[in-house]
Amino acid sequence: MVDKLTPEQRRRAMRAVKGKNTSLERKVSSAFHRRGWRYRRNYKFLPGKPDFVFTRARVVVFVDGDFWHGWRYPSWRHKMSDFWRAKIEGNRARDRRNFAKLRRRGWFVIRLWGHEVDRDLDACVERVAALLERARAAGKSTEPSDS
């Protein structure tokens, strides 16, 4: 893949990408608030600093960008330079490690992809609601919200 930007322009553009409070996270957060759900944001005490944590239900939600976390990565990895291939593969490996650590600690983990949030936010929120209900039914919580 040929980059149309100079290295300095690309560097500046990539540095501008935020890791917290992204537009996707704000959309999801607003939808959660409309439901009256309470949660923690970017919880640094858990592996991967999940974007949303429902502590009582022991549910974590990651809202991941398609590019940075490699949605359908095998189909486009051949187009990447070595640098970006290593970066994205590293992100994917870290995600797998963090998800496994969380599951071993008894947390329910759900990932919402950026394109899913953009395409159908309500369906994404319903997936989280179903997982909160499942966690509650498993005896991890007495209510789906985290007060």
C-alpha positions in Angstrom: 0.0 0.0 0.0 1.5 3.3 -1.1 1.1 6.1 1.5 0.1 9.4 0.0 1.4 11.4 2.9 5.0 12.2 3.7 6.5 10.5 6.7 6.1 13.7 8.7 2.5 14.1 7.8 1.8 10.5 8.6 3.6 10.8 12.0 1.5 13.9 12.8 -1.8 12.2 11.8 -1.0 9.0 13.8 0.0 11.0 16.9 -3.4 12.7 16.8 -5.2 9.4 17.2 -6.6 9.3 20.7 -6.6 6.2 22.9 -9.3 7.3 25.4 -12.7 9.0 25.0 -12.8 8.4 21.3 -15.9 9.2 19.3 -16.9 5.5 19.3 -16.5 5.4 23.1 -18.6 8.5 23.5 -21.4 7.0 21.4 -21.4 3.8 23.4 -21.2 5.8 26.7 -24.2 7.9 25.7 -26.2 4.8 24.9 -25.3 3.2 28.2 -26.3 6.4 30.1 -29.7 6.4 28.3 -30.2 2.9 29.8 -29.3 4.2 33.2 -26.3 1.9 33.5 -23.4 2.8 35.8 -19.9 1.7 34.9 -16.2 2.7 35.2 -14.3 4.0 32.2 -10.7 3.0 31.2 -10.3 1.0 34.4 -6.5 0.8 34.9 -6.7 -2.0 37.5 -7.7 -4.6 35.0 -5.6 -6.0 32.1 -6.0 -4.0 28.9 -7.7 -1.0 30.7 -11.1 -1.9 29.4 -13.2 1.0 28.0 -16.2 0.1 30.2 -16.3 -2.0 33.3 -19.5 -3.1 35.1 -17.8 -4.2 38.3 -20.7 -5.9 40.1 -21.6 -7.9 37.0 -17.9 -8.5 36.3 -18.4 -7.5 32.7 -15.9 -5.6 30.6 -16.5 -3.9 27.3 -13.8 -3.0 24.8 -14.7 -0.6 21.9 -12.0 -1.3 19.3 -11.2 0.5 16.1 -11.2 -1.8 13.1 -7.7 -0.7 11.9 -5.8 -0.6 15.2 -7.1 -3.9 16.4 -7.2 -5.7 13.0 -10.8 -6.5 12.2 -10.5 -9.2 9.4 -6.8 -8.5 9.5 -5.7 -11.7 7.5 -7.5 -10.3 4.4 -5.6 -7.1 4.3 -2.3 -7.7 6.2 -0.4 -8.2 2.9 -1.1 -4.6 2.0 0.7 -3.3 5.1 4.3 -2.2 5.5 6.5 -4.2 7.9 6.1 -1.5 10.5 2.3 -1.5 10.5 2.1 -5.2 10.2 4.2 -5.5 13.4 2.1 -2.8 15.1 -1.2 -4.4 14.4 -0.1 -8.0 15.1 1.3 -6.7 18.4 -2.0 -5.1 19.2 -3.9 -8.3 18.4 -1.6 -10.5 20.5 -1.9 -8.1 23.4 -5.7 -8.1 23.0 -5.7 -12.0 23.1 -3.5 -12.0 26.2 -5.6 -9.4 28.0 -8.9 -11.2 27.1 -7.5 -14.5 28.4 -6.3 -12.9 31.7 -9.7 -11.3 32.2 -11.6 -14.6 31.6 -9.2 -16.5 33.9 -10.1 -13.9 36.6 -13.8 -14.6 36.1 -14.7 -11.6 34.0 -17.1 -11.7 31.0 -15.5 -9.9 28.1 -17.2 -8.4 25.0 -15.6 -6.5 22.1 -17.5 -4.0 20.1 -15.9 -3.2 16.8 -16.0 0.3 15.5 -17.9 -0.5 12.3 -20.5 -2.3 14.4 -21.0 0.7 16.7 -21.3 3.0 13.6 -23.7 0.7 11.8 -26.0 -0.4 14.6 -25.4 1.1 18.0 -28.7 -0.3 19.4 -27.6 -3.9 18.5 -24.3 -3.4 20.2 -26.0 -2.1 23.4 -28.4 -5.1 23.2 -25.4 -7.5 23.1 -24.0 -5.8 26.2 -27.4 -6.0 27.9 -27.6 -9.7 27.1 -24.2 -10.3 28.6 -25.1 -8.3 31.7 -28.2 -10.4 32.1 -26.2 -13.6 31.6 -23.7 -12.5 34.2 -26.6 -11.7 36.6 -28.1 -15.1 35.9 -24.7 -16.7 36.6 -25.0 -15.3 40.1 -22.3 -12.6 39.6 -24.7 -9.8 40.2 -28.2 -9.1 41.5 -28.9 -6.4 38.9 -27.7 -5.6 35.4 -26.4 -2.1 36.3 -23.4 -1.2 38.3 -24.2 1.5 40.9 
